[in-house]
Amino acid sequence: MHMAKQKRYKFLKSILSVATAAVVAYFGFGAFLFNQTLSRKAADRGYIKEDILAGMVVPKKKSVLEKLFVKIAGEASGMEGFFETPYFPVYQEGVKWYLEKNPEKVVTDSPRGINIHAEIIRADDICGENPSDLWLICLHGYSGRIWGSGPIVKKFHAWGFNALMPHACGHGDSEDRFVSMGWFDRLDALAWIDYLNREYDNPKIVLYGGSMGGATVMMAVGEELPENVVCAIADSGYTSAYDVFDMQARTTFHTGPITKPGLHALNTVARLRAGFSLRDASSAAQLEKAKTPVLFIHGDADKAVPFHMMQEVYDAAACEKEMFAAPGAGHGEAMYYYPERFDDAVRGFIDRHLFK
């Protein structure tokens, strides 16, 4: 009888040890994935790279592991080959233009209970004594910085728009220690709309975002927006953070059968450390509630966010909507591949809703 109890005890102890090891492995794997995708450190990888390529700083030495993740981040963002294209100088010039404008730094409260940060470039210098009432809120992408939106901001500036560029969660001057893939950024976008409505008389607001910023735009229009948000433009945005992580895991990391358990572990840790899951951050679900008109832009050669996702978000949108597909363009490249068609599509869409 005593031997039987000892065997049962050893068996239960073994089961408990295996279960404990499994739990530790699960959370450890989830924490590793979180640190490599949703942490501030992950978001900062692209920052140094863009700085170097914009010709602003001297490259820093990196470990072999850091170099690997920078390379993967470049492939995942779809920007890896962009810097060798003939239109990279246009991007670089836009970045330098932005920095030379010496943007004004502004702060406001987010409904999330923290301070959020942005920069403003005014159109007053080209509007003389009649300051423009047109406002662009421009939302940047994953691992980017607000000055990386320089080319599109420069374009809107020439059209007479003031521009406000928020720092995304976990990027730049953000007080967050994590990236929300647009989910909490959508609430911050609402706070910036409120800020403009408090600070300026009758501003006419256009939302624009690329990549993660495009997803943020789509998530934001699923909320109740004031009527002076005349329209929104989503460039190269994804259906949901879960979908794009799943795709990137399979195609960039080639994770195969461990993809689903890995995403499950990442979701669990994200809920604990950041308060959301990748499935929460769904552009498609938010668009089902949208009332603000949306223009969807996507290149059909996009390797970071598959082209088919544009059709999915377009179909999900309950609002007035238009689509601009750019044959041959990669991630966020439509404005460079087809500058005239891009300008006609964007300006025409804005004018149709601004002056109706």
C-alpha positions in Angstrom: 0.0 0.0 0.0 2.8 2.3 0.9 4.6 1.6 -2.4 1.4 2.4 -4.4 1.2 5.8 -2.7 4.8 6.5 -3.5 4.2 5.6 -7.1 1.1 7.8 -7.3 3.1 10.7 -5.7 6.0 10.3 -8.1 3.5 10.2 -11.0 1.6 13.3 -9.9 4.9 15.1 -9.3 6.1 14.2 -12.8 2.8 15.5 -14.3 3.1 18.7 -12.3 6.7 19.2 -13.4 5.8 18.7 -17.0 2.8 21.0 -16.7 5.0 23.7 -15.0 7.6 23.3 -17.7 5.0 23.7 -20.4 3.5 26.8 -18.8 7.0 28.3 -18.4 7.8 27.5 -22.0 4.5 28.9 -23.3 4.9 32.2 -21.5 8.6 32.3 -22.2 8.0 31.9 -25.9 5.2 34.4 -25.8 7.4 36.9 -24.0 10.2 36.3 -26.6 7.8 37.0 -29.5 6.4 40.1 -27.7 9.9 41.5 -27.3 10.7 40.9 -30.9 7.5 42.3 -32.3 5.5 44.5 -30.0 8.1 46.0 -27.6 9.6 49.5 -28.0 13.0 47.8 -28.8 11.4 46.1 -31.8 9.9 49.4 -33.0 13.3 51.1 -32.6 15.0 48.7 -35.1 13.7 50.5 -38.1 14.4 53.9 -36.6 18.1 53.6 -36.8 17.9 52.2 -40.2 15.8 55.1 -41.5 18.1 57.6 -39.8 21.1 56.2 -41.6 19.5 56.1 -45.0 18.2 59.6 -44.5 21.8 60.7 -44.1 21.3 62.1 -40.6 23.4 60.0 -38.3 26.4 57.6 -38.3 25.6 53.9 -38.2 25.9 52.2 -34.8 27.5 48.8 -34.5 25.1 45.9 -34.0 25.4 42.3 -32.8 24.8 39.4 -35.2 21.4 38.9 -33.6 20.4 42.6 -34.0 21.6 42.6 -37.6 19.4 39.5 -38.2 16.3 41.1 -36.7 16.9 44.4 -38.6 17.1 42.5 -41.8 13.9 40.6 -41.0 12.2 43.8 -40.0 13.1 45.3 -43.3 11.7 42.3 -45.2 8.6 42.3 -43.1 8.0 46.0 -43.6 8.4 45.6 -47.3 11.1 48.4 -47.3 14.1 46.2 -47.8 14.4 46.8 -51.5 12.8 50.3 -51.5 16.1 52.0 -50.7 17.7 50.7 -53.9 14.8 52.0 -56.1 15.3 55.1 -58.4 12.6 57.0 -56.4 14.3 56.6 -53.0 15.8 60.1 -53.4 12.2 61.5 -53.5 11.6 59.8 -50.1 14.9 61.1 -48.8 14.1 64.6 -49.9 10.7 64.5 -48.2 12.4 63.4 -44.9 14.9 66.2 -45.1 12.2 68.7 -46.0 10.2 67.6 -42.9 13.2 68.0 -40.6 14.1 71.4 -42.0 10.6 72.6 -41.2 11.5 72.3 -37.5 8.0 71.1 -36.5 6.2 72.4 -33.4 5.9 69.8 -30.7 2.4 69.4 -29.1 1.0 67.3 -26.3 -2.6 66.3 -25.3 -4.4 63.8 -23.2 -5.5 60.4 -24.5 -8.7 58.7 -23.3 -6.3 56.0 -22.3 -5.2 58.1 -19.4 -1.7 59.1 -20.7 -0.1 62.1 -22.5 0.3 61.6 -26.2 2.8 63.5 -28.4 2.7 64.9 -32.0 4.3 67.5 -34.2 2.7 70.1 -36.4 3.8 71.8 -39.6 1.5 74.7 -40.6 0.6 75.8 -44.0 0.5 79.5 -42.9 3.7 80.2 -44.6 2.1 79.6 -48.0 -1.3 81.0 -47.1 -0.2 84.4 -46.0 -2.7 86.3 -43.9 -5.4 83.7 -44.3 -4.3 80.7 -42.3 -5.6 77.4 -43.8 -8.5 75.6 -42.0 -7.5 72.3 -43.8 -5.8 69.8 -41.5 -4.1 66.5 -42.2 -3.6 64.0 -39.4 -0.9 61.7 -40.8 -0.3 58.4 -39.1 3.0 56.6 -39.6 3.8 52.9 -39.9 5.4 50.1 -37.8 9.0 50.8 -36.8 8.8 54.2 -38.5 9.0 57.8 -37.2 6.8 60.7 -37.9 9.5 62.4 -40.1 9.3 59.3 -42.3 5.9 60.7 -43.5 7.8 63.7 -44.9 7.0 62.9 -48.6 3.2 62.7 -48.1 3.2 65.7 -45.6 5.1 67.7 -48.1 2.5 66.9 -50.8 -0.4 67.9 -48.6 1.5 71.1 -47.5 1.7 72.1 -51.1 -2.1 71.6 -51.3 -2.6 74.1 -48.4 -2.9 71.6 -45.5 -1.6 72.0 -42.0 -0.4 68.7 -40.8 -0.4 67.0 -37.4 1.8 63.9 -37.1 1.2 61.7 -33.9 3.9 59.4 -32.5 2.4 55.9 -32.6 2.3 53.8 -29.5 5.7 52.6 -28.6 7.4 54.8 -31.2 9.4 58.1 -30.9 8.1 60.3 -28.1 5.3 58.0 -27.2 5.1 57.2 -23.4 4.0 53.6 -24.2 6.4 50.7 -23.8 4.6 48.6 -26.4 3.3 48.8 -30.0 -0.5 48.4 -30.4 -0.6 47.8 -34.1 -3.2 50.6 -34.5 -5.6 49.4 -31.8 -4.8 52.0 -29.1 -3.6 54.5 -31.7 -7.2 54.7 -33.0 -8.2 56.2 -29.6 -5.2 58.6 -29.7 -6.4 59.7 -33.2 -9.7 60.6 -31.7 -7.9 62.7 -29.1 -6.0 64.5 -31.8 -9.2 65.3 -33.6 -10.6 66.7 -30.3 -7.4 68.7 -29.9 -7.8 70.3 -33.3 -11.4 71.1 -32.7 -10.5 72.8 -29.4 -7.6 74.8 -30.7 -8.8 75.9 -34.1 -12.0 77.3 -35.6 -13.9 74.9 -37.8 -10.9 72.7 -38.9 -11.6 70.5 -41.9 -9.8 67.2 -41.1 -8.5 64.5 -43.4 -7.0 61.3 -41.9 -4.1 59.6 -43.8 -2.0 56.6 -42.8 0.3 54.2 -44.4 0.9 50.5 -43.4 0.2 50.3 -39.6 -0.9 54.0 -40.0 -3.4 52.9 -42.7 -4.7 50.2 -40.3 -5.0 52.9 -37.6 -7.1 55.1 -39.9 -9.4 52.1 -40.7 -9.8 51.4 -37.0 -10.4 55.0 -36.1 -13.2 55.4 -38.7 -15.0 52.6 -36.9 -15.5 55.0 -33.9 -17.9 58.0 -33.8 -16.1 60.8 -35.6 -17.3 64.4 -35.8 -18.6 65.6 -39.2 -15.6 67.8 -39.8 -13.5 64.7 -40.4 -14.4 64.9 -44.1 -12.7 61.7 -45.2 -9.9 59.1 -44.6 -7.2 57.5 -46.7 -5.8 54.1 -45.8 -2.6 53.2 -47.7 -1.4 49.6 -47.6 -3.2 48.8 -44.4 -3.9 45.2 -43.1 -7.2 43.4 -42.3 -6.0 42.8 -38.7 -2.8 42.6 -36.8 -3.4 38.9 -36.3 -3.7 38.3 -40.1 -0.6 40.2 -41.0 1.5 38.6 -38.2 0.2 35.2 -39.3 1.2 35.9 -42.9 4.6 37.3 -41.9 5.3 34.4 -39.7 4.7 31.9 -42.5 6.4 33.7 -45.3 9.2 35.7 -43.7 10.0 33.5 -40.7 8.8 30.2 -42.3 7.5 29.0 -39.0 5.1 26.4 -40.4 3.3 24.3 -37.8 4.4 26.5 -34.8 2.7 29.6 -36.2 -0.6 29.2 -34.5 0.7 28.2 -31.1 3.2 31.0 -31.3 0.6 33.6 -32.1 -1.6 32.2 -29.3 1.3 32.6 -26.8 2.0 36.1 -28.2 -1.6 37.1 -27.8 -1.7 35.9 -24.2 1.4 37.9 -23.3 0.2 40.9 -25.2 -3.0 40.9 -23.2 -1.0 40.7 -19.9 1.6 43.3 -20.8 -0.2 45.7 -23.2 -3.9 45.1 -22.6 -4.9 43.9 -26.1 -4.6 41.0 -28.5 -3.7 40.9 -32.2 -7.3 39.9 -32.9 -8.6 43.0 -31.2 -6.7 45.1 -33.7 -9.0 44.4 -36.6 -9.4 47.0 -39.4 -12.1 44.9 -41.1 -14.3 44.7 -38.0 -14.0 48.4 -37.3 -14.9 49.3 -40.9 -18.2 47.5 -40.5 -19.2 50.5 -38.3 -17.6 53.2 -40.5 -19.5 56.3 -41.6 -16.6 58.5 -42.7 -15.7 58.0 -46.5 -12.5 56.0 -47.0 -10.1 55.8 -50.0 -8.2 52.5 -50.0 -4.7 52.5 -51.7 -2.6 49.4 -52.2 0.2 48.1 -54.5 -0.5 44.7 -56.1 3.2 43.7 -55.6 3.1 44.4 -51.8 5.0 41.7 -50.0 4.5 43.1 -46.5 0.7 43.4 -46.5 -0.8 41.2 -49.2 -2.8 43.0 -51.9 -5.9 40.8 -51.3 -6.3 42.5 -47.9 -7.4 45.7 -49.7 -10.3 43.9 -51.2 -11.2 42.4 -47.9 -11.2 45.7 -46.0 -13.0 47.4 -48.9 -15.8 44.8 -48.9 -16.1 45.2 -45.1 -16.4 49.0 -45.2 -20.0 50.2 -44.5 -19.1 53.8 -45.6 -18.7 55.6 -48.9 -15.6 54.2 -50.4 -13.2 54.2 -53.3 -10.2 52.1 -54.3 -6.9 52.9 -56.0 -4.9 49.8 -57.0 -1.3 50.4 -58.1 0.0 47.7 -60.5 3.6 46.7 -59.8 3.9 48.9 -56.7 5.2 47.4 -53.4 4.4 48.3 -49.8 3.6 52.0 -49.6 5.0 52.6 -53.1 1.9 53.8 -55.0 2.7 57.5 -54.6 6.2 56.9 -56.1 5.2 54.5 -58.9 2.3 56.6 -60.1 2.7 60.1 -58.8 0.2 61.8 -61.1 -2.4 59.1 -60.7 -1.9 59.0 -57.0 -2.3 62.8 -56.7 -5.4 62.7 -58.9 -6.9 59.9 -56.8 -6.2 61.4 -53.4 -6.9 65.0 -54.3 -10.0 64.1 -56.2 -11.3 62.0 -53.3 -10.7 64.8 -50.8 -12.3 67.4 -53.0 -15.4 65.3 -53.6 -16.0 65.1 -49.9 -14.6 68.5 -48.8 -16.8 70.5 -51.2 -20.0 68.4 -51.4 
